Amino acid sequence: MVSKRIFDIVFSIIGLLLIGWLILLLIVVSRIDTKGSGIFRQQRIGRYGQPFVIYKIRSMHVDTGAISPIGRTMRRFKLDELPQLFNILAGSMSFVGPRPDIPGYYDVLEGEDRRVLNLKPGLISRAAIKYYNEEKLLSEQADPSYYNDHIIFPDKVRMNLEYYNNQGLIEDFKVISLFIRRFFT
């Protein structure tokens, strides 16, 4: 969809112009706080099952692997996700679409569920809004891996397939509107 790509380019540039200073500040704070580079890079599964590198602000100490207090705050407010504006500008992500996951999830889907791989990963989605506090939810489970693999992930796939079946700029604006209402009102 050309219009979706144009939307992504225009608004990622606007976003970077408006909050690029904040991203740089958070990178510097993270570098001091975590003793790392300030930027976290990780391979994720993208459109058509192709791997790509996602960018985040580092929130975990390099030496201990523990989430720092500043990192916890960044995660709570999703500030660690801001560098993904660069992923959107580069074309590996979109503003709206399934959140990209690590290998072993979307790339191993079978049958009709694989249609999710036809979508470009997104910064926000209905599933990401629903599971905004996923880390907290998982920490409350007796078996977090089981809960993620058998409850949360299948629900995300279901929701992302609904998006696949209704995709378009109107649906994207609905998802963006839900995100704004959920987090800014």
C-alpha positions, -999 to 999 in steps of 0.1 A, spaced: 0 0 0 16 32 -12 -5 55 9 4 36 41 41 38 32 38 75 25 20 79 59 48 60 76 76 81 60 60 115 66 50 108 102 83 91 112 102 121 99 79 144 118 83 123 149 120 122 146 121 160 141 99 166 172 114 140 196 148 132 181 163 152 210 145 130 235 157 99 218 193 112 220 189 122 256 175 88 265 204 71 247 229 91 268 211 84 300 208 47 291 245 45 283 254 59 317 227 38 335 233 4 319 270 7 311 261 -3 276 259 14 242 225 30 250 210 13 220 197 -22 221 196 -41 188 179 -75 184 169 -97 155 131 -99 150 109 -115 124 95 -91 99 73 -92 69 73 -125 49 92 -141 78 124 -121 70 146 -112 99 155 -76 106 172 -56 133 149 -37 157 162 -7 177 153 1 212 169 21 240 188 -2 263 170 -8 296 190 -36 311 224 -36 327 250 -51 305 269 -69 333 239 -82 353 211 -85 328 187 -68 353 164 -41 342 176 -8 357 152 15 376 155 41 347 150 12 322 119 1 341 104 36 338 113 38 301 96 4 296 65 15 316 60 45 293 73 27 262 100 53 258 125 25 250 105 19 218 111 54 203 141 44 182 117 23 161 108 55 143 141 47 124 128 12 116 96 28 103 115 53 82 138 26 68 107 5 59 112 -26 81 83 -15 102 51 5 100 32 25 126 4 0 127 9 -38 124 17 -68 145 45 -62 170 76 -80 158 86 -110 178 118 -129 182 124 -160 161 104 -190 171 70 -174 171 56 -158 140 81 -175 117 68 -210 128 31 -203 124 13 -228 102 -17 -227 79 -39 -197 78 -21 -182 108 9 -175 85 -10 -147 68 2 -126 97 36 -127 80 22 -108 50 19 -78 73 47 -54 80 55 -53 118 42 -23 136 49 0 165 14 -4 177 -15 -28 172 -47 -38 189 -28 -67 205 0 -44 218 -27 -21 233 -44 -50 250 -12 -65 263 4 -32 272 14 -46 306 25 -80 293 57 -81 314 37 -76 346 10 -101 335 36 -127 328 54 -121 361 22 -130 379 20 -164 363 32 -197 378 46 -207 344 51 -175 323 64 -193 292 34 -216 291 10 -186 296 27 -167 269 29 -196 244 -6 -209 250 -27 -179 260 -11 -146 250 6 -154 217 -25 -173 202 -46 -143 212 -22 -119 195 -22 -141 164 -61 -140 164 -61 -102 168 -34 -97 141 -54 -119 117 -84 -96 123 -62 -67 114 -50 -86 83 -86 -91 72 -95 -54 78 -62 -37 70 -62 -2 54 -57 34 64 -91 36 81 -83 6 103 -49 21 110 -65 54 121 -88 34 144 -59 16 160 -40 49 164 -71 65 179 -74 36 204 -37 40 213 -41 77 219 -72 73 240 -56 45 260 -24 62 268 -29 99 265 -64 105 280 
